[in-house]
Amino acid sequence: MKKTREVRARVNGRINVPEVRVIESDGEQVGIISTAEAMNRAEDQGLDLVEISPTAKPPVCRIMDYGKYRYEQSKKQAEAKKKQATVEVKEIKLRPKTEKHDLDFKIRNIRKFLGQNNKVKITLRFRGREIVYCDTIGRAVLDKIADSLEDVAVLQQAPTMEGRQMVMLVAPKV
């Protein structure tokens, strides 16, 4: 499991610029003042001086509780990660001489994967002398699969040869 990268802002003594734009803890803008004066204001309130926008000229700092700020940032990152959708690529392998019933069964599985918002890579493997029929039988099998999935899928990658395999990629319709 990957650990989320923490957002680290410069705080108090780590802010090493001569002057900063300061925002009070209640959101009121103080203006541009020296860094030492801003740190004194923060210390008087029992809070920290946190650099919010380091790229601005001069940098923007806010007087706030740094621990609370870090907690809120980690919550925002966790929420964004929850909303992020992951798309898997499922693979279905078959041969050119796959019988009709088995092919129907594979198509049913492809429909199930597409229903779960996954992409499906359909691999048609040729053995031995079957490779001679890749352009005829192979393409016909993949075209038949594409036609049967037309209502739920969109063809993302047309059938192409990769060595001794013919590959096609389908994605769910949006």
DRENFIPA-124526 format. One line per 4 residues: number of its first residue (from 1); their letters; for each residue x, z, y of N, C-alpha, C, O, CB. Coordinates in pm, whole numbers, plus 50000, padded with zeros to 5 digits. Glycine has a CB too. Layout:
# residues N
NUM) A) X Z Y X Z Y X Z Y X Z Y X Z Y  ...
This chain:
# residues 174
1) MKKT) 50085 50000 49881 50000 50000 50000 50089 50000 50124 50179 50083 50136 49904 50123 50000  50063 49908 50216 50142 49899 50337 50100 50004 50437 49982 50035 50452 50130 49761 50398  50199 50059 50504 50171 50156 50608 50152 50080 50740 50232 49994 50774 50286 50261 50620  50045 50113 50813 50020 50044 50939 50127 50084 51040 50169 50199 51047 49879 50076 50994
5) REVR) 50169 49987 51118 50273 50011 51216 50215 50085 51335 50115 50044 51395 50337 49879 51261  50280 50194 51369 50232 50278 51478 50267 50216 51612 50372 50156 51629 50291 50418 51468  50177 50232 51706 50203 50186 51842 50273 50300 51915 50217 50409 51932 50070 50143 51916  50396 50275 51957 50473 50378 52028 50487 50338 52175 50536 50229 52206 50613 50397 51962
9) ARVN) 50443 50424 52262 50457 50401 52405 50565 50496 52457 50589 50602 52398 50321 50422 52481  50628 50458 52567 50728 50548 52626 50654 50661 52697 50553 50639 52764 50823 50471 52724  50707 50780 52682 50641 50899 52735 50741 50981 52816 50860 50989 52782 50581 50983 52620  50692 51042 52923 50768 51136 53007 50910 51090 53036 50929 50992 53108 50772 51271 52940
13) GRIN) 51011 51159 52982 51152 51131 53013 51202 50996 52965 51307 50950 53010 51237 51238 52955  51131 50933 52876 51174 50803 52823 51142 50688 52920 51192 50577 52904 51107 50776 52687  51060 50714 53019 51027 50612 53119 51143 50607 53217 51163 50700 53295 50889 50642 53192  51218 50496 53213 51342 50491 53292 51338 50379 53396 51428 50296 53403 51462 50471 53200
17) VPEV) 51232 50379 53477 51223 50285 53590 51207 50368 53716 51157 50480 53710 51101 50185 53572  51250 50316 53830 51245 50397 53952 51104 50431 53999 51081 50543 54045 51317 50325 54062  51010 50336 53989 50874 50366 54034 50771 50305 53939 50796 50205 53872 50852 50314 54175  50654 50369 53935 50547 50327 53845 50412 50330 53917 50395 50400 54017 50543 50418 53719
21) RVIE) 50317 50252 53865 50179 50257 53914 50110 50364 53830 50111 50354 53707 50105 50115 53904  50050 50464 53891 49995 50578 53819 49843 50579 53823 49780 50553 53926 50050 50708 53876  49785 50612 53707 49640 50632 53695 49621 50775 53649 49682 50819 53552 49574 50528 53593  49537 50848 53719 49510 50989 53685 49434 50999 53553 49387 50898 53500 49431 51058 53798
25) SDGE) 49422 51120 53500 49352 51143 53374 49203 51111 53384 49140 51077 53283 49371 51287 53329  49145 51121 53505 49003 51090 53523 48978 50942 53551 48864 50902 53571 48946 51175 53636  49085 50859 53554 49072 50716 53575 49096 50671 53718 49094 50551 53747 48938 50672 53533  49118 50767 53809 49141 50733 53950 49283 50679 53968 49378 50737 53916 49118 50858 54040
29) QVGI) 49296 50568 54042 49429 50511 54064 49498 50581 54180 49443 50593 54290 49419 50360 54092  49620 50628 54154 49698 50697 54256 49775 50595 54339 49783 50607 54461 49795 50800 54192  49831 50495 54272 49909 50393 54340 50051 50393 54286 50078 50448 54179 49909 50415 54492  50141 50330 54361 50280 50320 54319 50358 50437 54378 50367 50455 54499 50343 50184 54363
33) ISTA) 50414 50518 54286 50494 50633 54328 50619 50639 54241 50632 50567 54143 50411 50767 54316  50713 50727 54279 50837 50739 54201 50806 50802 54065 50710 50877 54049 50943 50824 54278  50889 50769 53968 50868 50819 53831 50879 50971 53827 50802 51037 53756 50971 50756 53735  50973 51027 53902 50990 51174 53904 50864 51242 53957 50819 51342 53901 51113 51214 53990
37) EAMN) 50807 51188 54065 50686 51247 54123 50569 51236 54024 50488 51328 54011 50651 51177 54256  50561 51122 53954 50454 51102 53856 50467 51203 53741 50368 51258 53694 50456 50957 53801  50591 51226 53697 50613 51325 53589 50577 51466 53636 50523 51544 53558 50759 51322 53541  50607 51498 53762 50570 51629 53816 50418 51646 53818 50367 51753 53784 50628 51647 53958
41) RAED) 50345 51541 53860 50198 51547 53861 50144 51572 53721 50053 51654 53702 50139 51416 53918  50199 51501 53622 50154 51516 53484 50184 51657 53433 50101 51718 53366 50222 51411 53393  50302 51708 53466 50342 51842 53422 50253 51949 53485 50218 52047 53418 50490 51869 53458  50215 51931 53612 50127 52026 53680 49991 52035 53610 49929 52142 53607 50108 51985 53827
45) QGLD) 49945 51921 53554 49815 51919 53486 49827 51957 53339 49726 51969 53269 49752 51782 53498  49949 51976 53292 49970 52010 53150 49951 51892 53057 49917 51907 52940 49875 52121 53110  49972 51772 53112 49955 51650 53033 50084 51569 53031 50186 51612 53086 49839 51564 53090  50080 51453 52968 50197 51366 52958 50179 51243 53046 50067 51202 53076 50221 51324 52812
49) LVEI) 50293 51184 53086 50293 51057 53157 50322 50950 53053 50432 50944 52998 50399 51055 53275  50221 50865 53025 50233 50766 52918 50234 50626 52979 50148 50591 53059 50116 50781 52816  50333 50546 52938 50344 50409 52986 50244 50321 52909 50258 50302 52789 50489 50354 52969  50144 50269 52979 50037 50191 52917 50075 50043 52913 50060 49979 52809 49905 50209 52993
53) SPTA) 50123 49990 53023 50158 49848 53032 50303 49834 53079 50329 49829 53199 50062 49774 53129  50398 49826 52985 50539 49821 53023 50580 49687 53084 50683 49681 53152 50624 49849 52901  50505 49580 53062 50545 49449 53113 50502 49424 53257 50550 49330 53320 50489 49341 53026  50412 49507 53310 50365 49488 53448 50477 49524 53546 50570 49597 53512 50238 49574 53475
57) KPPV) 50466 49472 53667 50564 49503 53772 50495 49576 53883 50413 49513 53949 50633 49374 53826  50518 49700 53910 50589 49799 53829 50504 49839 53707 50383 49814 53706 50624 49923 53914  50566 49902 53606 50491 49942 53486 50376 50036 53520 50384 50117 53612 50586 50010 53385  50266 50023 53441 50149 50108 53464 50159 50229 53371 50179 50214 53251 50015 50028 53440
61) CRIM) 50144 50347 53429 50149 50471 53352 50020 50549 53376 49957 50538 53481 50273 50556 53390  49983 50626 53276 49861 50706 53288 49893 50850 53253 49974 50878 53164 49749 50651 53196  49830 50941 53325 49847 51083 53296 49740 51119 53194 49620 51114 53223 49835 51172 53428  49785 51156 53071 49691 51186 52962 49760 51268 52855 49880 51292 52861 49634 51056 52901
65) DYGK) 49681 51312 52757 49734 51383 52641 49785 51277 52543 49706 51200 52489 49625 51476 52574  49916 51273 52519 49976 51169 52436 49930 51177 52290 49911 51074 52225 50127 51178 52443  49913 51297 52238 49867 51314 52100 49729 51253 52081 49704 51185 51981 49863 51462 52063  49641 51278 52176 49505 51222 52171 49510 51070 52181 49435 51000 52113 49418 51281 52284
69) YRYE) 49599 51018 52266 49614 50873 52284 49659 50808 52153 49604 50704 52114 49716 50844 52397  49757 50867 52086 49806 50812 51958 49696 50815 51852 49684 50722 51772 49929 50891 51908  49618 50921 51850 49508 50933 51754 49405 50822 51777 49360 50759 51681 49441 51072 51765  49368 50799 51902 49270 50696 51935 49323 50557 51899 49247 50473 51850 49234 50701 52083
73) QSKK) 49452 50531 51924 49512 50402 51891 49510 50378 51740 49480 50267 51696 49656 50396 51943  49540 50482 51661 49540 50465 51515 49398 50441 51465 49378 50365 51370 49600 50590 51446  49299 50503 51527 49159 50480 51491 49118 50335 51521 49050 50271 51442 49066 50579 51566  49161 50284 51638 49130 50146 51675 49192 50049 51575 49128 49951 51535 49181 50116 51818
77) QAEA) 49317 50075 51534 49384 49988 51437 49313 49992 51303 49296 49888 51239 49531 50029 51420  49269 50109 51260 49199 50122 51132 49066 50047 51136 49029 49983 51038 49176 50269 51097  48996 50055 51248 48868 49986 51264 48888 49835 51261 48810 49763 51200 48799 50029 51395  48993 49788 51328 49021 49644 51330 49056 49595 51190 49020 49484 51152 49135 49613 51428
81) KKKQ) 49127 49678 51115 49165 49640 50978 49043 49633 50887 49036 49548 50799 49267 49742 50921  48946 49721 50908 48823 49719 50829 48745 49590 50851 48691 49533 50756 48735 49839 50865  48741 49544 50975 48663 49426 51010 48733 49297 50968 48671 49190 50967 48636 49423 51158  48861 49306 50934 48938 49188 50897 48899 49143 50756 48908 49220 50661 49090 49216 50906
85) ATVE) 48856 49020 50745 48813 48968 50615 48931 48905 50543 49007 48828 50601 48699 48864 50631  48947 48939 50415 49053 48879 50335 48991 48775 50243 48892 48801 50175 49131 48986 50255  49052 48658 50241 49003 48550 50157 49104 48530 50045 49222 48505 50069 48982 48417 50238  49055 48542 49922 49141 48520 49807 49124 48377 49760 49021 48314 49783 49109 48620 49693
89) VKEI) 49226 48326 49693 49217 48195 49631 49211 48218 49481 49310 48259 49419 49337 48102 49671  49095 48192 49423 49077 48204 49278 49113 48070 49216 49100 47966 49279 48930 48246 49241  49159 48074 49091 49199 47949 49026 49122 47930 48897 49108 48022 48816 49350 47948 48998  49073 47810 48878 49005 47770 48754 49089 47659 48693 49117 47558 48756 48856 47722 48781
93) KLRP) 49129 47680 48567 49211 47580 48498 49128 47514 48390 49053 47580 48318 49339 47644 48437  49143 47382 48378 49075 47310 48272 49156 47188 48232 49257 47157 48294 48933 47269 48316  49109 47120 48126 49176 47001 48073 49083 46882 48090 48962 46900 48109 49216 47021 47924  49136 46759 48083 49050 46642 48101 48945 46626 47992 48841 46565 48016 49135 46519 48107
97) KTEK) 48971 46678 47875 48878 46663 47763 48788 46784 47745 48732 46805 47637 48954 46637 47634  48772 46865 47851 48684 46981 47844 48541 46934 47824 48493 46846 47894 48697 47068 47972  48472 46996 47726 48336 46956 47692 48238 46993 47803 48268 47077 47888 48292 47020 47561  48121 46930 47802 48019 46948 47906 47977 47093 47922 47969 47143 48035 47898 46863 47876
101) HDLD) 47949 47162 47811 47903 47302 47820 48010 47390 47883 47980 47474 47968 47866 47355 47682  48136 47372 47841 48246 47451 47897 48265 47420 48046 48294 47509 48126 48376 47425 47821  48248 47293 48081 48260 47252 48220 48150 47317 48305 48176 47363 48416 48254 47099 48233  48028 47320 48252 47916 47385 48322 47944 47534 48342 47913 47591 48447 47785 47365 48245
105) FKIR) 48003 47596 48240 48037 47738 48249 48141 47762 48359 48129 47858 48435 48090 47788 48113  48243 47674 48367 48346 47686 48471 48285 47665 48610 48321 47733 48705 48460 47583 48447  48191 47569 48620 48126 47543 48748 48045 47666 48792 48041 47699 48910 48034 47419 48739  47981 47733 48695 47907 47855 48726 48002 47963 48780 47967 48034 48875 47832 47907 48600
109) NIRK) 48121 47975 48721 48219 48072 48770 48267 48035 48911 48286 48122 48996 48339 48080 48675  48286 47906 48935 48328 47861 49068 48222 47899 49171 48254 47947 49279 48354 47708 49070  48094 47877 49136 47985 47915 49226 47987 48065 49256 47964 48108 49369 47849 47875 49165  48016 48144 49154 48022 48290 49172 48134 48327 49269 48115 48409 49358 48044 48361 49035
113) FLGQ) 48252 48264 49251 48365 48292 49340 48333 48249 49483 48366 48320 49578 48492 48220 49290  48270 48133 49498 48234 48086 49632 48131 48178 49696 48132 48197 49818 48180 47943 49625  48043 48235 49615 47944 48331 49665 48008 48458 49718 47950 48528 49802 47845 48365 49555  48128 48489 49668 48203 48607 49714 48295 48572 49830 48385 48649 49864 48284 48668 49599
117) NNKV) 48275 48454 49891 48356 48404 50003 48503 48386 49969 48590 48410 50054 48344 48498 50120  48532 48344 49848 48669 48313 49809 48685 48162 49799 48590 48090 49769 48705 48381 49674  48807 48116 49824 48837 47975 49801 48868 47959 49653 48909 48055 49587 48958 47925 49890  48849 47839 49600 48875 47815 49458 48966 47694 49443 48940 47586 49496 48742 47793 49380
121) KITL) 49074 47716 49368 49168 47609 49337 49137 47563 49195 49146 47641 49101 49318 47657 49350  49100 47437 49181 49064 47383 49050 49183 47301 49001 49222 47202 49063 48933 47296 49057  49239 47344 48888 49358 47280 48833 49323 47210 48704 49271 47272 48611 49471 47382 48810  49351 47081 48698 49327 47000 48579 49465 46970 48519 49543 46894 48576 49247 46867 48613
125) RFRG) 49493 47028 48403 49626 47016 48342 49626 46905 48237 49539 46900 48150 49670 47150 48279  49725 46815 48246 49741 46706 48151 49855 46737 48056 49963 46777 48099 49767 46572 48225  49830 46720 47925 49934 46743 47825 49971 46610 47760 49886 46524 47737 49886 46845 47718  50096 46596 47733 50145 46480 47658 50103 46348 47719 50128 46321 47836 50096 46486 47516
129) REIV) 50037 46266 47638 50000 46130 47681 49874 46129 47766 49834 46023 47815 49981 46041 47561  49810 46244 47784 49690 46249 47869 49722 46208 48012 49634 46164 48085 49629 46390 47868  49848 46222 48052 49888 46192 48189 49858 46046 48226 49843 46014 48344 50037 46221 48208  49850 45959 48126 49820 45818 48150 49682 45804 48213 49658 45710 48290 49827 45738 48019
133) YCDT) 49590 45896 48181 49452 45887 48228 49423 45972 48352 49307 45998 48385 49359 45927 48117  49529 46016 48420 49508 46106 48535 49425 46040 48645 49342 46106 48707 49642 46151 48592  49446 45912 48670 49372 45845 48778 49229 45811 48740 49144 45796 48828 49444 45718 48818  49200 45799 48612 49064 45763 48571 48985 45884 48527 48895 45929 48599 49069 45660 48459
137) IGRA) 49017 45939 48411 48942 46052 48355 48958 46176 48443 48860 46246 48471 48988 46083 48211  49081 46204 48486 49109 46324 48566 49031 46326 48696 48967 46426 48730 49256 46333 48596  49039 46215 48769 48968 46209 48897 48817 46214 48877 48745 46270 48959 49008 46082 48973  48769 46155 48767 48625 46156 48738 48577 46299 48713 48469 46337 48759 48593 46067 48614
141) VLDK) 48656 46379 48642 48618 46519 48615 48612 46598 48746 48515 46670 48770 48720 46586 48516  48714 46584 48830 48715 46658 48957 48606 46609 49052 48548 46689 49126 48853 46645 49024  48578 46481 49050 48468 46429 49134 48334 46484 49087 48247 46516 49169 48466 46276 49131  48317 46496 48957 48193 46551 48901 48176 46697 48945 48066 46740 48981 48193 46540 48745
145) IADS) 48285 46773 48941 48280 46913 48985 48247 46920 49135 48163 47000 49176 48417 46985 48957  48312 46835 49215 48287 46834 49359 48142 46800 49390 48081 46859 49478 48381 46734 49429  48086 46702 49316 47946 46664 49337 47851 46778 49303 47752 46799 49373 47911 46540 49254  47880 46850 49195 47791 46959 49154 47800 47080 49247 47710 47164 49249 47824 47001 49012
149) LEDV) 47910 47090 49324 47927 47204 49416 47895 47168 49560 47913 47250 49650 48070 47256 49408  47847 47046 49585 47823 46997 49720 47735 47089 49804 47755 47101 49925 47760 46862 49713  47636 47156 49741 47542 47240 49816 47602 47372 49861 47553 47431 49958 47421 47266 49732  47707 47422 49794 47763 47553 49829 47908 47547 49877 47960 47646 49929 47755 47645 49711
153) AVLQ) 47974 47432 49859 48117 47426 49890 48152 47303 49973 48081 47203 49973 48199 47427 49763  48264 47315 50041 48319 47204 50116 48458 47177 50058 48535 47269 50031 48325 47235 50271  48490 47050 50041 48618 47010 49983 48727 47031 50088 48726 46967 50193 48615 46862 49934  48821 47122 50059 48925 47150 50156 49050 47067 50129 49119 47026 50222 48959 47298 50153
157) QAPT) 49078 47042 50002 49190 46956 49966 49144 46862 49857 49101 46905 49750 49314 47040 49919  49151 46734 49885 49110 46633 49788 49201 46638 49665 49312 46690 49675 49112 46491 49851  49157 46587 49551 49240 46590 49430 49375 46521 49452 49382 46405 49491 49165 46523 49314  49481 46596 49424 49617 46542 49436 49697 46581 49313 49669 46682 49249 49686 46594 49565
161) MEGR) 49795 46500 49280 49881 46527 49164 49995 46619 49206 50059 46597 49309 49936 46395 49104  50020 46721 49126 50135 46810 49143 50201 46821 49007 50167 46907 48926 50092 46953 49199  50296 46733 48982 50360 46731 48850 50264 46679 48745 50214 46567 48757 50411 46871 48812  50238 46759 48643 50146 46721 48535 50006 46779 48558 49925 46787 48466 50201 46766 48399
165) QMVM) 49980 46821 48682 49850 46881 48712 49786 46808 48830 49854 46761 48920 49866 47032 48744  49654 46800 48826 49579 46748 48939 49506 46868 49000 49436 46942 48930 49478 46632 48896  49522 46887 49131 49471 47006 49198 49371 46968 49307 49390 46869 49379 49587 47088 49258  49264 47048 49317 49163 47031 49421 49127 47170 49473 49117 47265 49395 49036 46955 49365
169) LVAP) 49108 47183 49604 49075 47312 49664 48940 47304 49732 48916 47215 49814 49185 47356 49765  48850 47397 49697 48718 47401 49761 48700 47537 49828 48752 47638 49781 48604 47376 49657  48627 47537 49938 48601 47660 50015 48450 47673 50033 48379 47572 50031 48676 47659 50154  48400 47795 50052 48256 47813 50072 48210 47752 50203 48283 47752 50302 48220 47962 50068
173) KV) 48086 47699 50203 48028 47646 50326 47996 47762 50418 47956 47870 50373 47901 47561 50297  48015 47741 50547 47989 47848 50643 47849 47839 50695 47809 47921 50777 48087 47843 50757
